[in-house]
Amino acid sequence: MANDEKAPRPLGDLERLVMEQLWAAPGALTVREVHEQLSASRDLAYTTVMTVLDRLAKKKLTERERDGKAWRYRAAAPREDLAVELMRDALDRAGDRREALVRFVGQVSDEEAELLREALAQLEERAG
């Protein structure tokens, strides 16, 4: 990430719900389509969903394109990319990166620890 770019902030609950819809969709969705999907489980105003999608576009978490009078939105990147950016931002803010990493690793499950070992082994193979 360039130094002049603002680091992503964790998503709020409603932003996360909207992004989940976009990540799950095979293509771009209109505000109405997102609203209909979310309204099945929550009582949300159409304008609330429109505001959230607009905010996500301004944060560059979504891309939008015109479709007649409506906008169609899609996730700008896979959810894993957002997770990586959030983790890097958290490390940047931690002060002592080493201590933050040590504490993080101390809290991972056995399965996650194995995934970390595999990822580190792959890095070593590429560097070697």
DSSP file with accessible surface (Angstrom, degrees, kcal/mol):
  #  RESIDUE AA STRUCTURE BP1 BP2  ACC     N-H-->O    O-->H-N    N-H-->O    O-->H-N    TCO  KAPPA ALPHA  PHI   PSI    X-CA   Y-CA   Z-CA
    1    1 A M              0   0  116      0, 0.0     6,-0.1     0, 0.0     0, 0.0   0.000 360.0 360.0 360.0 134.4    0.0    0.0    0.0
    2    2 A A    >   -     0   0   46      1,-0.1     3,-1.5     4,-0.1     0, 0.0  -0.305 360.0-116.8 -67.8 151.8    1.4    3.4   -0.9
    3    3 A N  T 3  S+     0   0  173      1,-0.3    -1,-0.1     3,-0.0     0, 0.0   0.791 113.9  53.7 -61.2 -29.5    2.2    5.8    1.9
    4    4 A D  T 3  S+     0   0  148      2,-0.1     2,-0.3     0, 0.0    -1,-0.3   0.588  89.2  96.9 -85.2  -6.8   -0.4    8.3    0.8
    5    5 A E  S <  S-     0   0  116     -3,-1.5     2,-0.3     1,-0.1     0, 0.0  -0.606  80.2-118.6 -81.5 141.6   -3.2    5.7    0.8
    6    6 A K        -     0   0  191     -2,-0.3     3,-0.1     1,-0.1    -2,-0.1  -0.614  29.4-116.4 -79.6 134.2   -5.4    5.5    3.9
    7    7 A A        -     0   0   23     -2,-0.3    -1,-0.1     1,-0.1    79,-0.1  -0.409  36.8-102.3 -67.9 144.5   -5.2    2.1    5.7
    8    8 A P        -     0   0   17      0, 0.0    -1,-0.1     0, 0.0    81,-0.1  -0.366  31.3-141.6 -67.9 146.7   -8.5    0.2    5.7
    9    9 A R        -     0   0  119      1,-0.1     3,-0.1    -3,-0.1    77,-0.1  -0.785  34.6 -86.7-102.1 152.8  -10.5    0.3    8.9
   10   10 A P        -     0   0   83      0, 0.0     2,-0.2     0, 0.0    -1,-0.1  -0.265  53.4-104.3 -55.9 146.2  -12.4   -2.8   10.1
   11   11 A L        -     0   0   19      1,-0.1     2,-0.1     4,-0.1     0, 0.0  -0.487  28.5-123.3 -74.5 143.5  -15.8   -3.0    8.6
   12   12 A G     >  -     0   0   35     -2,-0.2     4,-2.8    -3,-0.1     5,-0.2  -0.284  36.8 -95.8 -73.1 170.2  -18.9   -2.1   10.7
   13   13 A D  H  > S+     0   0  108      1,-0.2     4,-2.1     2,-0.2     5,-0.1   0.916 125.1  42.2 -57.8 -47.1  -21.6   -4.7   11.1
   14   14 A L  H  > S+     0   0   36      2,-0.2     4,-2.5     1,-0.2    -1,-0.2   0.909 113.3  52.7 -70.9 -38.3  -23.8   -3.4    8.3
   15   15 A E  H  > S+     0   0   11      1,-0.2     4,-2.8     2,-0.2    -2,-0.2   0.919 109.6  50.3 -60.4 -41.7  -20.8   -2.8    6.0
   16   16 A R  H  X S+     0   0  114     -4,-2.8     4,-2.7     2,-0.2    -2,-0.2   0.921 109.4  50.6 -63.1 -43.3  -19.7   -6.4    6.6
   17   17 A L  H  X S+     0   0   53     -4,-2.1     4,-1.6    -5,-0.2    -1,-0.2   0.914 112.5  46.8 -61.3 -42.3  -23.2   -7.7    5.8
   18   18 A V  H  X S+     0   0    0     -4,-2.5     4,-2.0     1,-0.2    -2,-0.2   0.937 112.2  49.6 -65.5 -45.6  -23.2   -5.8    2.5
   19   19 A M  H  X S+     0   0    2     -4,-2.8     4,-3.2     1,-0.2     5,-0.3   0.893 105.7  57.7 -62.4 -37.1  -19.7   -6.9    1.6
   20   20 A E  H  X S+     0   0   70     -4,-2.7     4,-1.8     1,-0.2    -1,-0.2   0.902 106.3  49.9 -58.4 -40.3  -20.7  -10.5    2.3
   21   21 A Q  H  X S+     0   0   49     -4,-1.6     4,-1.2    -3,-0.2    -1,-0.2   0.921 113.2  45.9 -63.2 -43.8  -23.5  -10.1   -0.3
   22   22 A L  H  < S+     0   0    9     -4,-2.0    53,-0.3     1,-0.2     3,-0.3   0.902 111.9  50.1 -68.2 -41.2  -21.1   -8.7   -2.9
   23   23 A W  H  < S+     0   0   48     -4,-3.2    -1,-0.2     1,-0.2    -2,-0.2   0.854 113.5  47.2 -64.5 -33.1  -18.4  -11.4   -2.2
   24   24 A A  H  < S+     0   0   79     -4,-1.8    -1,-0.2    -5,-0.3    -2,-0.2   0.700  93.0  96.9 -81.6 -18.5  -21.0  -14.1   -2.6
   25   25 A A     <  -     0   0   21     -4,-1.2     4,-0.1    -3,-0.3     3,-0.0  -0.441  69.5-141.7 -77.7 142.8  -22.5  -12.7   -5.8
   26   26 A P  S    S+     0   0  145      0, 0.0     2,-0.2     0, 0.0    -1,-0.1   0.714  84.9   4.5 -73.4 -18.4  -21.4  -14.1   -9.2
   27   27 A G  S    S-     0   0   34     46,-0.1    46,-0.1     1,-0.1    -2,-0.1  -0.817 102.8 -51.1-148.5-172.9  -21.6  -10.5  -10.7
   28   28 A A        -     0   0   13     -2,-0.2     2,-0.3    46,-0.1    46,-0.2  -0.366  52.3-147.9 -70.6 146.5  -22.3   -6.9   -9.7
   29   29 A L  E     -A   73   0A  16     44,-2.9    44,-3.5    -4,-0.1     2,-0.1  -0.892   6.4-128.8-117.2 148.4  -25.4   -6.1   -7.7
   30   30 A T  E  >  -A   72   0A  18     -2,-0.3     4,-2.3    42,-0.2     5,-0.2  -0.439  33.2-106.7 -83.6 165.7  -27.7   -3.1   -7.7
   31   31 A V  H  > S+     0   0    9     40,-0.6     4,-3.1     1,-0.2     5,-0.2   0.922 122.6  54.2 -56.5 -43.4  -28.7   -1.4   -4.4
   32   32 A R  H  > S+     0   0  131      1,-0.2     4,-2.9     2,-0.2    -1,-0.2   0.915 107.2  49.4 -60.3 -42.4  -32.2   -2.9   -4.8
   33   33 A E  H  > S+     0   0   60      2,-0.2     4,-2.1     1,-0.2    -1,-0.2   0.926 113.6  45.5 -65.1 -42.7  -30.7   -6.5   -5.1
   34   34 A V  H  X S+     0   0    0     -4,-2.3     4,-2.6     2,-0.2     5,-0.2   0.938 113.5  50.8 -64.3 -44.1  -28.5   -6.0   -2.0
   35   35 A H  H  X S+     0   0   34     -4,-3.1     4,-2.6     1,-0.2    -2,-0.2   0.927 109.7  49.9 -59.5 -45.4  -31.5   -4.5   -0.1
   36   36 A E  H  X S+     0   0  120     -4,-2.9     4,-0.7     1,-0.2    -1,-0.2   0.907 111.9  48.0 -61.4 -42.0  -33.8   -7.4   -1.1
   37   37 A Q  H >< S+     0   0   81     -4,-2.1     3,-0.5    -5,-0.2     4,-0.3   0.920 116.7  42.1 -65.9 -42.1  -31.2  -10.0    0.1
   38   38 A L  H >X S+     0   0    3     -4,-2.6     4,-1.6     1,-0.2     3,-1.4   0.818 104.7  64.9 -75.3 -29.7  -30.6   -8.2    3.4
   39   39 A S  H 3< S+     0   0   45     -4,-2.6    -1,-0.2     1,-0.3    -2,-0.2   0.685  85.8  73.7 -68.7 -16.7  -34.3   -7.4    4.0
   40   40 A A  T << S+     0   0   93     -4,-0.7    -1,-0.3    -3,-0.5    -2,-0.2   0.821 116.4  18.2 -64.3 -29.2  -35.0  -11.1    4.3
   41   41 A S  T <4 S+     0   0  100     -3,-1.4     2,-0.3    -4,-0.3    -2,-0.2   0.531 128.6  40.5-119.3 -10.2  -33.3  -11.1    7.7
   42   42 A R  S  < S-     0   0  108     -4,-1.6     2,-1.1     2,-0.1    -1,-0.2  -0.979  73.5-120.7-140.0 153.8  -33.2   -7.5    8.8
   43   43 A D        +     0   0  170     -2,-0.3     2,-0.4    -3,-0.1    -4,-0.1  -0.796  51.4 159.7 -95.1  94.5  -35.5   -4.5    8.6
   44   44 A L        -     0   0   23     -2,-1.1     2,-0.2    -9,-0.2    -2,-0.1  -0.958  39.4-123.5-121.4 141.2  -33.4   -2.0    6.6
   45   45 A A     >  -     0   0   51     -2,-0.4     4,-1.7     1,-0.1     3,-0.5  -0.524  22.2-125.7 -76.0 146.6  -34.4    1.0    4.7
   46   46 A Y  H  > S+     0   0   79      1,-0.2     4,-2.4     2,-0.2     5,-0.2   0.907 112.4  55.4 -56.1 -43.5  -33.4    1.1    1.0
   47   47 A T  H  > S+     0   0   81      1,-0.2     4,-2.4     2,-0.2    -1,-0.2   0.816 102.3  56.6 -64.8 -28.7  -31.6    4.4    1.6
   48   48 A T  H  > S+     0   0   55     -3,-0.5     4,-2.4     2,-0.2    -1,-0.2   0.938 109.0  45.4 -66.1 -45.7  -29.5    2.9    4.3
   49   49 A V  H  X S+     0   0    0     -4,-1.7     4,-2.7     2,-0.2     5,-0.2   0.920 112.2  52.4 -63.7 -40.9  -28.2    0.2    2.0
   50   50 A M  H  X S+     0   0   80     -4,-2.4     4,-2.4     1,-0.2    -2,-0.2   0.925 110.2  48.2 -61.5 -42.8  -27.6    2.9   -0.7
   51   51 A T  H  X S+     0   0   75     -4,-2.4     4,-2.6     2,-0.2    -1,-0.2   0.913 111.3  49.9 -64.2 -42.9  -25.6    5.0    1.8
   52   52 A V  H  X S+     0   0    3     -4,-2.4     4,-2.7     2,-0.2    -2,-0.2   0.936 111.8  47.9 -63.5 -44.6  -23.5    2.0    2.9
   53   53 A L  H  X S+     0   0    0     -4,-2.7     4,-2.1     2,-0.2    -1,-0.2   0.907 111.9  50.1 -63.8 -39.6  -22.7    1.0   -0.7
   54   54 A D  H  X S+     0   0   47     -4,-2.4     4,-2.3    -5,-0.2    -2,-0.2   0.928 111.2  48.8 -63.6 -43.1  -21.8    4.6   -1.5
   55   55 A R  H  X S+     0   0  105     -4,-2.6     4,-1.8     1,-0.2    -2,-0.2   0.911 110.0  51.2 -63.0 -42.4  -19.5    4.7    1.6
   56   56 A L  H  <>S+     0   0    0     -4,-2.7     5,-2.6     1,-0.2     6,-1.0   0.875 109.3  51.4 -64.3 -34.8  -17.9    1.4    0.6
   57   57 A A  H ><5S+     0   0   16     -4,-2.1     3,-1.5     4,-0.2    -2,-0.2   0.918 108.4  50.6 -67.4 -41.7  -17.2    2.8   -2.9
   58   58 A K  H 3<5S+     0   0  152     -4,-2.3    -1,-0.2     1,-0.3    -2,-0.2   0.833 108.7  52.0 -65.3 -30.2  -15.6    5.9   -1.5
   59   59 A K  T 3<5S-     0   0   92     -4,-1.8    -1,-0.3    -5,-0.2    -2,-0.2   0.440 115.3-121.7 -81.0  -1.5  -13.4    3.7    0.7
   60   60 A K  T < 5S+     0   0  168     -3,-1.5    -3,-0.2    -5,-0.1    -2,-0.1   0.737  81.7 120.0  64.3  26.4  -12.5    1.8   -2.6
   61   61 A L  S   <S+     0   0   27     -5,-2.6    15,-2.7    -6,-0.2    16,-0.5   0.644  75.7  36.6 -89.7 -18.1  -13.8   -1.4   -1.1
   62   62 A T  E    S-B   75   0A   7     -6,-1.0     2,-0.4    13,-0.3    13,-0.2  -0.914  71.0-143.8-127.5 159.9  -16.3   -1.7   -4.0
   63   63 A E  E     -B   74   0A 103     11,-2.7    11,-2.1    -2,-0.3     2,-0.4  -0.930  20.7-162.0-115.4 145.0  -16.3   -0.8   -7.6
   64   64 A R  E     -B   73   0A  89     -2,-0.4     2,-0.3     9,-0.2     9,-0.2  -0.964  10.1-174.5-132.4 150.8  -19.4    0.6   -9.3
   65   65 A E  E     -B   72   0A  89      7,-2.1     7,-2.9    -2,-0.4     2,-0.2  -0.981  32.1-103.8-139.3 148.9  -20.6    0.9  -12.8
   66   66 A R  E     -B   71   0A 142     -2,-0.3     2,-0.3     5,-0.2     5,-0.2  -0.506  28.5-179.3 -73.9 139.1  -23.7    2.5  -14.3
   67   67 A D  E >   -B   70   0A  77      3,-3.2     3,-1.8    -2,-0.2     2,-0.4  -0.800  68.4 -61.1-136.1  87.2  -26.5    0.3  -15.4
   68   68 A G  T 3  S-     0   0   69     -2,-0.3    -1,-0.1     1,-0.3     0, 0.0  -0.549 118.1 -19.8  69.1-123.6  -29.1    2.7  -16.8
   69   69 A K  T 3  S+     0   0  203     -2,-0.4    -1,-0.3    -3,-0.1     2,-0.2   0.571 128.6  77.8 -90.1 -10.5  -30.2    4.9  -13.9
   70   70 A A  E <  S- B   0  67A  43     -3,-1.8    -3,-3.2   -40,-0.0     2,-0.4  -0.559  74.4-127.4 -99.0 161.6  -28.9    2.5  -11.3
   71   71 A W  E     - B   0  66A  78     -5,-0.2   -40,-0.6    -2,-0.2     2,-0.4  -0.855  15.2-149.9-100.6 144.1  -25.4    1.7  -10.0
   72   72 A R  E     -AB  30  65A  57     -7,-2.9    -7,-2.1    -2,-0.4     2,-0.4  -0.967  16.0-158.4-112.5 133.9  -24.1   -1.9   -9.9
   73   73 A Y  E     +AB  29  64A   4    -44,-3.5   -44,-2.9    -2,-0.4     2,-0.3  -0.879  15.0 173.5-115.9 145.0  -21.6   -2.7   -7.2
   74   74 A R  E     - B   0  63A  86    -11,-2.1   -11,-2.7    -2,-0.4     2,-0.1  -0.967  43.9 -90.7-140.5 154.7  -19.0   -5.5   -6.9
   75   75 A A  E     - B   0  62A  20    -53,-0.3   -13,-0.3    -2,-0.3   -14,-0.1  -0.446  29.1-142.0 -63.9 137.2  -16.3   -6.1   -4.3
   76   76 A A  S    S+     0   0   35    -15,-2.7   -14,-0.2     1,-0.2    -1,-0.1   0.755  80.8   2.4 -73.6 -23.7  -13.0   -4.4   -5.4
   77   77 A A  S    S-     0   0   39    -16,-0.5    -1,-0.2     0, 0.0     5,-0.1  -0.974  91.5 -79.5-155.4 160.8  -11.0   -7.4   -4.1
   78   78 A P    >>  -     0   0   68      0, 0.0     4,-1.2     0, 0.0     3,-1.0  -0.264  45.7-110.8 -61.6 154.7  -11.5  -10.7   -2.5
   79   79 A R  H 3> S+     0   0   91      1,-0.3     4,-2.2     2,-0.2     5,-0.2   0.830 117.0  63.3 -57.9 -30.9  -12.2  -10.8    1.3
   80   80 A E  H 3> S+     0   0  119      1,-0.2     4,-2.3     2,-0.2    -1,-0.3   0.873  98.5  54.6 -64.1 -35.3   -8.7  -12.3    1.9
   81   81 A D  H <> S+     0   0   77     -3,-1.0     4,-2.2     2,-0.2    -1,-0.2   0.902 108.1  48.9 -64.2 -40.4   -7.1   -9.2    0.5
   82   82 A L  H  X S+     0   0   15     -4,-1.2     4,-2.5     2,-0.2    -2,-0.2   0.925 109.6  52.5 -64.6 -41.4   -9.0   -7.0    2.9
   83   83 A A  H  X S+     0   0   43     -4,-2.2     4,-2.5     1,-0.2    -2,-0.2   0.918 108.6  50.6 -60.8 -42.2   -8.0   -9.3    5.8
   84   84 A V  H  X S+     0   0   73     -4,-2.3     4,-2.7     1,-0.2     5,-0.2   0.939 110.7  48.6 -61.6 -45.8   -4.3   -9.0    4.8
   85   85 A E  H  X S+     0   0   74     -4,-2.2     4,-2.4     1,-0.2    -1,-0.2   0.905 111.8  49.4 -62.6 -39.9   -4.5   -5.2    4.7
   86   86 A L  H  X S+     0   0   44     -4,-2.5     4,-2.4     2,-0.2    -1,-0.2   0.905 111.8  48.4 -66.4 -39.4   -6.2   -5.1    8.1
   87   87 A M  H  X S+     0   0  105     -4,-2.5     4,-2.4     2,-0.2    -2,-0.2   0.924 111.9  48.9 -67.0 -42.4   -3.6   -7.4    9.6
   88   88 A R  H  X S+     0   0  141     -4,-2.7     4,-2.4     2,-0.2    -2,-0.2   0.912 111.8  49.7 -63.0 -41.0   -0.7   -5.3    8.1
   89   89 A D  H  X S+     0   0   15     -4,-2.4     4,-1.9    -5,-0.2    -2,-0.2   0.921 109.4  51.6 -63.3 -42.5   -2.4   -2.1    9.5
   90   90 A A  H  X S+     0   0   60     -4,-2.4     4,-0.8     1,-0.2    -2,-0.2   0.917 111.0  47.8 -61.8 -41.7   -2.7   -3.7   12.9
   91   91 A L  H >< S+     0   0   35     -4,-2.4     3,-0.7     1,-0.2     4,-0.5   0.904 108.9  54.0 -64.8 -40.4    1.0   -4.6   12.9
   92   92 A D  H 3< S+     0   0   99     -4,-2.4     3,-0.4     1,-0.2    -1,-0.2   0.862 113.6  42.9 -61.5 -33.2    1.9   -1.1   11.8
   93   93 A R  H 3< S+     0   0  156     -4,-1.9    -1,-0.2     1,-0.2    -2,-0.2   0.559  93.6  84.5 -89.2  -8.9    0.0    0.3   14.8
   94   94 A A  S << S-     0   0   49     -4,-0.8     2,-1.5    -3,-0.7    -1,-0.2   0.721  79.1-146.7 -70.1 -23.5    1.3   -2.2   17.3
   95   95 A G  S    S+     0   0   71     -4,-0.5     2,-1.0    -3,-0.4    -1,-0.2  -0.612  87.6  49.2  89.5 -77.7    4.5   -0.5   18.2
   96   96 A D     >  -     0   0   95     -2,-1.5     4,-2.4     1,-0.2     5,-0.2  -0.795  69.4-175.2 -98.5  95.4    6.5   -3.7   18.8
   97   97 A R  H  > S+     0   0   97     -2,-1.0     4,-2.7     1,-0.2     5,-0.2   0.886  82.0  53.6 -58.9 -42.5    5.7   -5.8   15.7
   98   98 A R  H  > S+     0   0  179      1,-0.2     4,-2.7     2,-0.2    -1,-0.2   0.941 110.2  46.3 -60.3 -47.6    7.7   -8.8   17.1
   99   99 A E  H  > S+     0   0   70      1,-0.2     4,-2.6     2,-0.2     5,-0.2   0.906 112.2  51.2 -63.6 -39.9    5.7   -8.8   20.3
  100  100 A A  H  X S+     0   0   31     -4,-2.4     4,-2.5     2,-0.2    -1,-0.2   0.930 112.0  46.9 -62.7 -44.0    2.4   -8.4   18.5
  101  101 A L  H  X S+     0   0   81     -4,-2.7     4,-3.0     2,-0.2     5,-0.2   0.917 111.6  50.9 -64.2 -42.6    3.3  -11.4   16.2
  102  102 A V  H  X S+     0   0   75     -4,-2.7     4,-1.9     1,-0.2    -2,-0.2   0.930 112.7  46.0 -61.8 -44.3    4.4  -13.5   19.2
  103  103 A R  H  < S+     0   0  164     -4,-2.6     4,-0.5    -5,-0.2    -1,-0.2   0.898 112.7  50.7 -66.5 -38.5    1.2  -12.8   21.0
  104  104 A F  H >X S+     0   0  107     -4,-2.5     3,-1.9    -5,-0.2     4,-0.5   0.959 110.3  48.3 -61.9 -50.1   -0.9  -13.5   17.9
  105  105 A V  H >< S+     0   0   76     -4,-3.0     3,-1.0     1,-0.3    -1,-0.2   0.859 104.7  61.5 -61.4 -32.0    0.8  -16.8   17.2
  106  106 A G  T 3< S+     0   0   67     -4,-1.9    -1,-0.3     1,-0.2    -2,-0.2   0.660 106.8  46.3 -67.8 -13.9    0.3  -17.7   20.9
  107  107 A Q  T <4 S+     0   0  165     -3,-1.9    -1,-0.2    -4,-0.5    -2,-0.2   0.449  87.7 106.5-108.3  -1.9   -3.5  -17.5   20.3
  108  108 A V  S << S-     0   0   24     -3,-1.0     2,-0.0    -4,-0.5    -3,-0.0  -0.422  71.4-110.9 -79.0 156.1   -3.9  -19.4   17.1
  109  109 A S     >  -     0   0   52     -2,-0.1     4,-2.7     1,-0.1     5,-0.2  -0.255  32.4-102.9 -74.1 168.6   -5.4  -22.9   16.9
  110  110 A D  H  > S+     0   0  146      1,-0.2     4,-2.1     2,-0.2     5,-0.1   0.903 124.6  50.9 -59.5 -40.9   -3.3  -26.0   16.1
  111  111 A E  H  > S+     0   0  148      2,-0.2     4,-2.1     1,-0.2    -1,-0.2   0.921 110.9  47.4 -64.5 -43.8   -4.7  -26.0   12.6
  112  112 A E  H  > S+     0   0   98      1,-0.2     4,-2.4     2,-0.2    -2,-0.2   0.899 109.5  54.3 -65.3 -37.7   -3.9  -22.3   12.1
  113  113 A A  H  X S+     0   0   18     -4,-2.7     4,-2.4     1,-0.2    -1,-0.2   0.909 107.9  50.0 -61.9 -40.4   -0.4  -22.9   13.4
  114  114 A E  H  X S+     0   0   83     -4,-2.1     4,-2.5     2,-0.2    -1,-0.2   0.913 109.1  51.5 -65.3 -40.4    0.1  -25.7   10.9
  115  115 A L  H  X S+     0   0   95     -4,-2.1     4,-2.5     1,-0.2    -2,-0.2   0.910 109.7  50.3 -62.3 -40.3   -1.1  -23.3    8.1
  116  116 A L  H  X S+     0   0   66     -4,-2.4     4,-2.6     2,-0.2    -2,-0.2   0.920 109.6  50.5 -63.4 -42.7    1.4  -20.7    9.3
  117  117 A R  H  X S+     0   0  142     -4,-2.4     4,-2.4     1,-0.2    -2,-0.2   0.919 111.3  48.6 -60.8 -43.7    4.2  -23.3    9.2
  118  118 A E  H  X S+     0   0   90     -4,-2.5     4,-2.2     2,-0.2    -2,-0.2   0.916 111.3  49.7 -63.0 -42.8    3.2  -24.3    5.7
  119  119 A A  H  X S+     0   0   45     -4,-2.5     4,-2.1     1,-0.2    -2,-0.2   0.919 111.6  48.2 -63.8 -41.7    3.1  -20.7    4.5
  120  120 A L  H  X S+     0   0   99     -4,-2.6     4,-2.2     2,-0.2    -1,-0.2   0.897 109.8  52.8 -66.2 -37.8    6.6  -20.0    6.0
  121  121 A A  H  X S+     0   0   40     -4,-2.4     4,-2.3     1,-0.2    -1,-0.2   0.910 108.1  51.1 -64.2 -40.0    8.0  -23.2    4.4
  122  122 A Q  H  X S+     0   0  106     -4,-2.2     4,-2.2     1,-0.2    -1,-0.2   0.909 109.1  51.0 -63.9 -40.7    6.7  -22.0    1.0
  123  123 A L  H  X S+     0   0   94     -4,-2.1     4,-2.0     1,-0.2    -1,-0.2   0.908 110.1  49.5 -61.9 -42.0    8.3  -18.6    1.5
  124  124 A E  H  X S+     0   0  143     -4,-2.2     4,-2.0     1,-0.2    -2,-0.2   0.892 109.0  52.2 -64.8 -39.2   11.6  -20.3    2.3
  125  125 A E  H  < S+     0   0  153     -4,-2.3    -1,-0.2     1,-0.2    -2,-0.2   0.911 111.2  47.0 -63.0 -43.1   11.4  -22.5   -0.8
  126  126 A R  H  < S+     0   0  187     -4,-2.2    -1,-0.2     1,-0.2    -2,-0.2   0.864 116.5  44.1 -66.4 -36.2   10.8  -19.5   -3.0
  127  127 A A  H  <        0   0   90     -4,-2.0    -1,-0.2    -5,-0.2    -2,-0.2   0.764 360.0 360.0 -77.0 -27.0   13.7  -17.6   -1.4
  128  128 A G     <        0   0  101     -4,-2.0    -2,-0.2    -5,-0.2    -3,-0.1   0.840 360.0 360.0 -76.7 360.0   16.0  -20.6   -1.4
